[in-house]
Amino acid sequence: MLVYHPAFDIYNCVFRMLQLLTHMKQSEVELDRLRIWDFYSTFPNEARKISYPNSLSELKTIFKKKPENPYEDLIDPKRIIERMKPYQMSALKCLISYGLIDSKLFGKNIIRRTQKEIPIELLDRFNDLTVEKENIIKLIVGFNELPLYGKAGLKFRTGLIEYKYDQR
């Protein structure tokens, strides 16, 4: 049986990644941070499982309710984000081939948008956000200040990507 899910669709991932890069405040972002953001963009209900710092407690109230559909609750989010990785990497390489992401920084696991313009039609679609997507954008902006690494970092707080062996 074939089952479609946007998490495993390269073109959907290209759209999500570019949308996230368009809405973020900083000029560059770590690869793992963008992968985590993409995960929550795809599975917004999983944001309720994040360990929020006290400074972002207002975000926790947005995501605290359980999903109405029990099938939307993931059993193993770590496994899902690892299954998403090849699609995410292919999507980023596609954006590099379009000249929308800096290829040199990508080799250093840093993602930076280039100066190449995004078509207006696509920008209009990026700004056409559902309530869930708006909340995920708020989450991304709120978690921008958190470090990626360490016990107080984004990797630890989400539990999605291993952080113990990071070099930073």
Sequence and secondary structure as in RCSB ss.txt:
>XXXX:A:sequence
MLVYHPAFDIYNCVFRMLQLLTHMKQSEVELDRLRIWDFYSTFPNEARKISYPNSLSELKTIFKKKPENPYEDLI
DPKRIIERMKPYQMSALKCLISYGLIDSKLFGKNIIRRTQKEIPIELLDRFNDLTVEKENIIKLIVGFNELPLYG
KAGLKFRTGLIEYKYDQR
>XXXX:A:secstr
     GGG HHHHHHHHHHHHHH SSSEEEHHHHHHHHHHHH GGGGGGS   GGGHHHHHHH S  SSGGGS S
 HHHHHHHHHHHHHHHHHHHHHTTSB HHHHTTTEEEB S    HHHHHHHH   HHHHHHHHHHHHHTTS SSS
TTSHHHHH SS  TT   
